[in-house]
Amino acid sequence: MPIKLNPTPSRLPYRHFLGPSTRPARHFSSTCAPHLSRADLTLSDPSAAQRIVREATALVEGEGAKWHLSAHGAGLERPFRFKTFGATWAFMSEVAEECKRQRHHPEWMNVYTRTEIRWTTHEPRGLGVKDLAMARFCDECGARHGEV
């Protein structure tokens, strides 16, 4: 299973919000499952490197994984789509409440039934433990609100 990087801009028409990926394309043989390494990621907390690499690998490469590494491996991003605007709004509201509790907020945008989310830590810059926890929370929340 190849590592999933950012989808092409044609599949995500709102890419201008999240910015283009400057990360070069990676190609792997389909006969072996690649795993993220420390070199693939920019970490906000190097002391938690093993945990971050393990959890990021599960989100990016695991069964049914929908998350992608953002530019330079500094975050995780993915689109969510729902049947109605009401379901989209309920999803975003639940994520916003958890953000307040965790004191960690995403970069996100919404157009009608589509929401794009990027989790990254801004200070210190990179992918952190809270980003991973919030990405998992978004997956669970998306399922509760009927992600299509």
C-alpha positions as CSV (number, residue, x, y, z in Angstrom):
1,M,0.0,0.0,0.0
2,P,1.7,3.2,-1.1
3,I,1.8,6.2,1.3
4,K,-0.9,8.7,0.5
5,L,0.3,12.3,0.0
6,N,-1.8,15.3,-0.8
7,P,-4.5,14.6,-3.4
8,T,-4.2,16.4,-6.6
9,P,-5.6,20.0,-6.7
10,S,-8.3,18.8,-9.2
11,R,-9.8,16.5,-6.6
12,L,-9.7,19.2,-4.0
13,P,-10.9,22.5,-5.5
14,Y,-10.4,24.4,-2.3
15,R,-6.6,23.6,-2.2
16,H,-5.8,27.3,-2.3
17,F,-6.9,27.5,1.4
18,L,-4.5,24.8,2.6
19,G,-1.8,25.8,0.2
20,P,0.0,23.7,-2.4
21,S,2.3,20.8,-1.3
22,T,5.9,21.4,-2.0
23,R,6.7,17.9,-1.0
24,P,8.2,15.7,-3.8
25,A,6.2,12.7,-4.9
26,R,7.3,9.4,-3.4
27,H,7.0,6.1,-5.1
28,F,7.0,2.7,-3.5
29,S,6.7,-0.8,-4.7
30,S,3.2,-2.2,-4.2
31,T,4.6,-5.5,-2.9
32,C,5.7,-4.1,0.5
33,A,4.0,-1.8,2.9
34,P,6.1,1.3,3.5
35,H,6.2,3.0,6.9
36,L,6.7,6.6,7.8
37,S,10.1,7.3,9.3
38,R,11.3,10.2,11.4
39,A,12.8,11.7,8.3
40,D,9.3,12.0,6.7
41,L,8.0,14.3,9.4
42,T,8.7,17.6,11.0
43,L,8.0,17.1,14.7
44,S,6.9,19.7,17.1
45,D,8.1,17.5,20.0
46,P,11.2,15.4,19.2
47,S,11.1,13.7,22.6
48,A,7.8,12.0,21.5
49,A,9.2,11.0,18.1
50,Q,8.5,7.2,18.3
51,R,4.9,7.8,19.4
52,I,4.3,10.4,16.7
53,V,5.8,8.3,13.9
54,R,3.8,5.2,15.0
55,E,0.5,7.1,15.3
56,A,1.0,9.1,12.1
57,T,1.8,5.9,10.3
58,A,-1.6,4.4,11.4
59,L,-3.5,7.5,10.3
60,V,-1.8,7.8,6.9
61,E,-1.2,4.2,6.0
62,G,-3.6,2.2,8.1
63,E,-6.6,0.3,6.8
64,G,-9.1,2.8,5.5
65,A,-6.7,5.7,6.1
66,K,-7.9,9.1,4.7
67,W,-5.3,11.4,6.2
68,H,-2.4,12.8,4.1
69,L,0.8,14.4,5.2
70,S,0.9,18.1,4.6
71,A,3.9,19.9,3.1
72,H,7.2,18.8,4.7
73,G,5.4,16.3,7.0
74,A,4.5,19.1,9.4
75,G,0.9,18.2,9.7
76,L,-2.0,16.0,8.7
77,E,-4.9,17.0,6.4
78,R,-8.0,15.6,4.9
79,P,-11.3,16.5,3.4
80,F,-14.7,15.5,5.0
81,R,-17.9,15.5,3.1
82,F,-21.5,15.2,4.5
83,K,-24.9,14.8,2.9
84,T,-26.2,18.1,4.2
85,F,-25.0,21.5,5.4
86,G,-26.6,20.8,8.7
87,A,-24.6,17.6,9.2
88,T,-21.4,19.5,8.2
89,W,-22.2,22.2,10.7
90,A,-22.9,19.8,13.5
91,F,-19.6,18.0,12.7
92,M,-17.7,21.3,12.8
93,S,-19.4,22.4,16.0
94,E,-18.5,19.2,17.8
95,V,-14.9,19.5,16.6
96,A,-14.8,23.1,17.8
97,E,-16.0,22.1,21.3
98,E,-13.3,19.5,21.6
99,C,-10.8,22.1,20.3
100,K,-11.7,24.4,23.2
101,R,-11.3,21.5,25.7
102,Q,-7.9,20.5,24.2
103,R,-6.8,24.1,23.6
104,H,-5.7,23.1,20.1
105,H,-7.2,24.5,17.0
106,P,-7.1,23.4,13.3
107,E,-6.6,25.2,10.1
108,W,-9.9,24.5,8.3
109,M,-12.4,25.8,5.8
110,N,-15.9,24.9,4.9
111,V,-18.0,25.2,1.7
112,Y,-21.5,23.8,2.0
113,T,-21.1,20.0,2.6
114,R,-17.4,19.9,2.5
115,T,-14.8,20.7,5.2
116,E,-11.1,20.5,4.9
117,I,-9.0,20.2,8.0
118,R,-5.3,20.5,8.7
119,W,-3.8,19.6,12.0
120,T,-0.4,21.1,12.7
121,T,1.3,22.7,15.7
122,H,2.5,26.2,15.1
123,E,4.8,26.7,18.1
124,P,7.0,24.8,18.0
125,R,6.3,24.1,14.3
126,G,5.5,20.5,13.3
127,L,3.3,17.5,13.9
128,G,2.6,16.9,17.5
129,V,0.7,14.5,19.8
130,K,-2.3,16.8,20.0
131,D,-2.5,16.9,16.2
132,L,-2.8,13.1,16.1
133,A,-5.4,13.0,18.9
134,M,-7.5,15.6,17.2
135,A,-7.2,13.8,13.8
136,R,-8.5,10.6,15.4
137,F,-11.3,12.6,17.1
138,C,-12.3,14.1,13.7
139,D,-12.5,10.6,12.2
140,E,-14.8,9.5,15.0
141,C,-16.8,12.6,14.9
142,G,-17.2,12.3,11.1
143,A,-18.5,8.8,11.5
144,R,-21.1,10.0,14.1
145,H,-22.3,12.8,11.7
146,G,-22.7,10.6,8.7
147,E,-19.6,11.4,6.6
148,V,-20.0,10.2,3.0
